[in-house]
Amino acid sequence: MKFLTEYRNPELVQQYIQEIHKITTQDWSIMEVCGGQTHSLVKNGIIDLLPARIRMIHGPGCPVCVTPLHLIDHAIHLASVEGVILCSFGDMLRVPGSQKSLLQAKAEGADVRILYSPLEAVTLARENPDREVVFFAVGFETTAPANALSVVHAADQKLAHDPILTSPVLVHPALEAVLNDEASRIKGFLAAGHVCTVMGTQEYEPIAERYKVPIVVTGFEPVDLLQGILMTVRQLEAGRHVVENQYSRVVRREGNPGAQKTIERVFEVRDREWRGLGNIPMSGYEVREEYAAYDAKRKFQSPAERAVESDLCMAGQVLKGILKPQECPQFGKGCTPSAPLGAPMVSSEGACAAYYHFYQALGELETA
């Protein structure tokens, strides 16, 4: 298959690993931003093949993981309201709220449905004119165009019972927040290729210059990631700090202007709370006033009390790259995929889930 099998070529993988070993002369901490990159690094054993002087730090690029607790509670509350069909991507169902998850709410009788696209919610609303169809929208800039388009279609079809509960977030403000953390040890980034497919690479250029860190946009296959790591290490060893695009087969500097216009039509950028990271200025999308009728936050009152995160969960430190998953005292003990304390243990892009499934489950990783 074009653009897939060739990026899993064992000979190319070996060549990149050898070159990385050859040029690495100092200790470098590199954060891969996206959870999809994390899973690929762990699943393919790449972390174990890198020089000991290179430490891969797993970043906050898991939208399910950073969805704030109060918003999950709001979704669970809406699912319990008579006449509401609560829809979301499958990843969200097992993420723990303060008392339970959407999956548990579904088991208790709530009408919770898994969709593969927010546009399916528009069809569902049209087919159920006597019900409120609420789509719980999570994701980064990657899914924001489809989320926005679902609102546009609902408005065009005058479906007043198709609101969206928004939680999309932006990646580049999170990078700055991580870099500004006093515990940060990050010297370079692997940026997520799918986000840059939509938004381009220009918004990373001021970050690379201001913080003197190289940022390399990569894909998700082994060769993509190893080439990206090599490009990052070359910059670090040479004292350079620019944005480079390894994922040039998909990503352009300007991104996708059409998708960007769709996002801007429906959403505006505001401050956003990130689960485990706190409030990050201008890091989230909210529905514009023109489409207020399709904003579930305006349409439905949220639960009065905002729950507090468990003191036992170290997800925030994991998302910032301060801790590796196995360094959390609860990893594999008080926190497992069947009984998670935090979202990174159940999300398909969560770092804790990656370590549990690909190391701990095989008996190859000692828990803290």
Backbone hydrogen bonds, N-H to C=O, Kabsch-Sander energy under -0.5 kcal/mol:
donor,donor_aa,acceptor,acceptor_aa,energy
4,L,1,M,-1.5
5,T,1,M,-1.4
6,E,1,M,-0.5
7,Y,4,L,-1.2
8,R,5,T,-1.8
9,N,6,E,-0.7
13,V,9,N,-2.4
14,Q,10,P,-2.4
15,Q,11,E,-2.1
16,Y,12,L,-2.5
17,I,13,V,-2.4
18,Q,14,Q,-2.4
19,E,15,Q,-2.1
20,I,16,Y,-2.5
21,H,17,I,-2.4
22,K,18,Q,-2.0
23,I,19,E,-2.0
24,T,20,I,-1.3
25,T,23,I,-0.6
28,W,53,R,-2.8
30,I,28,W,-0.6
30,I,55,R,-2.4
31,M,188,G,-2.6
32,E,30,I,-0.6
32,E,57,I,-1.7
33,V,31,M,-0.6
33,V,190,L,-2.5
35,G,61,G,-2.8
38,T,34,C,-1.8
39,H,35,G,-2.5
40,S,36,G,-1.7
41,L,37,Q,-2.6
42,V,38,T,-2.5
43,K,39,H,-3.1
44,N,40,S,-2.0
45,G,42,V,-1.3
46,I,41,L,-1.5
47,I,41,L,-1.1
49,L,45,G,-0.7
49,L,46,I,-1.1
50,L,46,I,-1.0
50,L,47,I,-0.5
54,I,51,P,-1.9
55,R,28,W,-2.7
55,R,53,R,-0.6
56,M,54,I,-0.6
57,I,30,I,-3.0
57,I,55,R,-0.5
59,G,32,E,-2.2
59,G,57,I,-0.5
61,G,33,V,-2.1
62,C,60,P,-1.8
65,C,62,C,-0.5
66,V,62,C,-1.4
67,T,63,P,-0.6
67,T,64,V,-0.8
71,L,68,P,-0.7
72,I,68,P,-1.6
73,D,69,L,-2.4
74,H,70,H,-1.8
75,A,71,L,-2.2
76,I,72,I,-2.5
77,H,73,D,-2.5
78,L,74,H,-2.6
79,A,75,A,-2.2
80,S,76,I,-0.9
80,S,77,H,-0.8
81,V,78,L,-1.4
84,V,81,V,-1.8
85,I,132,E,-3.2
86,L,84,V,-0.6
86,L,111,D,-2.3
87,C,85,I,-0.6
87,C,134,V,-3.2
88,S,113,R,-1.8
92,M,89,F,-1.3
93,L,90,G,-1.1
94,R,91,D,-0.6
95,V,92,M,-0.9
97,G,100,K,-1.9
103,L,93,L,-2.8
105,A,101,S,-2.1
106,K,102,L,-2.4
107,A,103,L,-2.1
108,E,104,Q,-1.4
109,G,106,K,-1.6
110,A,105,A,-2.4
111,D,79,A,-0.6
112,V,110,A,-1.5
113,R,86,L,-2.6
115,L,88,S,-2.5
120,E,117,S,-1.4
121,A,118,P,-1.0
122,V,118,P,-0.7
123,T,119,L,-1.4
124,L,120,E,-2.4
125,A,121,A,-2.4
126,R,122,V,-2.1
127,E,123,T,-1.9
128,N,124,L,-1.0
131,R,128,N,-2.0
132,E,83,G,-2.7
133,V,131,R,-0.6
133,V,161,H,-2.5
134,V,85,I,-2.4
134,V,132,E,-0.8
135,F,133,V,-0.6
135,F,163,P,-1.8
136,F,87,C,-3.5
136,F,134,V,-0.6
137,A,135,F,-1.1
137,A,165,L,-2.1
138,V,136,F,-0.6
139,G,167,S,-0.5
143,T,140,F,-1.0
144,A,140,F,-1.1
147,N,143,T,-2.1
148,A,144,A,-2.8
149,L,145,P,-2.6
150,S,146,A,-1.9
151,V,147,N,-1.2
152,V,148,A,-2.1
153,H,149,L,-2.7
154,A,150,S,-2.2
155,A,151,V,-2.4
156,D,152,V,-2.6
157,Q,153,H,-2.1
158,K,155,A,-1.2
159,L,154,A,-3.0
160,A,158,K,-1.2
162,D,159,L,-0.9
164,I,294,Y,-2.5
165,L,135,F,-2.8
166,T,164,I,-0.9
167,S,137,A,-1.5
169,V,139,G,-2.4
170,L,283,S,-2.8
174,A,170,L,-0.6
174,A,171,V,-0.8
175,L,171,V,-1.6
176,E,172,H,-1.6
177,A,173,P,-2.1
178,V,174,A,-2.4
179,L,175,L,-2.4
180,N,176,E,-2.1
181,D,177,A,-0.6
181,D,178,V,-0.8
184,S,181,D,-2.1
187,K,29,S,-3.2
188,G,29,S,-1.0
189,F,214,P,-2.4
190,L,31,M,-2.7
191,A,189,F,-0.6
191,A,216,V,-1.9
193,G,218,T,-1.4
196,C,192,A,-1.7
197,T,193,G,-1.5
198,V,194,H,-0.9
198,V,195,V,-0.8
199,M,195,V,-2.7
200,G,196,C,-2.1
201,T,253,R,-1.3
202,Q,253,R,-1.2
204,Y,201,T,-1.4
205,E,201,T,-0.6
205,E,202,Q,-1.2
208,A,204,Y,-2.4
209,E,205,E,-2.0
210,R,206,P,-2.9
211,Y,207,I,-2.5
212,K,208,A,-0.7
213,V,208,A,-1.1
215,I,242,V,-1.8
216,V,189,F,-2.5
217,V,215,I,-0.5
217,V,244,E,-2.8
218,T,191,A,-2.4
223,V,7,Y,-2.4
225,L,221,E,-2.5
226,L,222,P,-2.5
227,Q,223,V,-2.5
228,G,224,D,-2.3
229,I,225,L,-2.5
230,L,226,L,-2.5
231,M,227,Q,-2.4
232,T,228,G,-2.1
233,V,229,I,-2.9
234,R,230,L,-2.4
235,Q,231,M,-1.7
236,L,232,T,-2.5
237,E,233,V,-3.0
238,A,234,R,-1.4
239,G,235,Q,-0.7
239,G,236,L,-0.9
240,R,235,Q,-2.9
244,E,215,I,-2.4
244,E,242,V,-0.5
246,Q,217,V,-2.2
246,Q,244,E,-0.6
247,Y,217,V,-1.0
248,S,246,Q,-0.7
250,V,247,Y,-2.0
251,V,247,Y,-3.0
255,G,252,R,-1.2
256,N,198,V,-2.5
260,Q,256,N,-2.2
261,K,257,P,-2.2
262,T,258,G,-1.7
263,I,259,A,-2.1
264,E,260,Q,-2.5
265,R,261,K,-1.8
266,V,262,T,-1.2
266,V,263,I,-0.5
267,F,263,I,-3.3
268,E,286,E,-2.5
270,R,284,G,-2.7
272,R,280,I,-1.9
274,W,278,G,-2.8
275,R,66,V,-2.9
277,L,274,W,-1.6
278,G,274,W,-2.3
280,I,272,R,-3.0
283,S,270,R,-0.9
283,S,280,I,-0.8
284,G,270,R,-2.3
285,Y,168,P,-2.3
286,E,268,E,-2.4
288,R,266,V,-3.1
291,Y,288,R,-1.4
292,A,289,E,-1.9
294,Y,291,Y,-2.2
295,D,292,A,-1.8
296,A,164,I,-2.2
296,A,294,Y,-0.7
298,R,295,D,-0.7
299,K,295,D,-2.1
300,F,296,A,-2.6
307,A,305,E,-0.6
313,C,310,S,-0.9
317,Q,314,M,-0.5
318,V,314,M,-1.9
319,L,315,A,-3.0
320,K,316,G,-1.6
321,G,318,V,-0.9
322,I,317,Q,-2.1
323,L,317,Q,-1.5
327,E,324,K,-2.0
328,C,325,P,-1.6
331,F,328,C,-1.6
332,G,335,C,-2.0
333,K,330,Q,-2.1
335,C,330,Q,-2.2
336,T,339,A,-1.1
339,A,336,T,-0.7
345,M,342,G,-1.2
346,V,343,A,-1.9
347,S,343,A,-2.4
350,G,347,S,-1.3
353,A,344,P,-2.4
354,A,350,G,-1.9
355,Y,351,A,-2.3
356,Y,352,C,-2.4
357,H,353,A,-2.7
358,F,354,A,-2.4
359,Y,355,Y,-1.8
360,Q,355,Y,-2.4
361,A,356,Y,-3.0
362,L,359,Y,-0.8
363,G,360,Q,-1.8
364,E,359,Y,-2.4
368,A,326,Q,-1.0
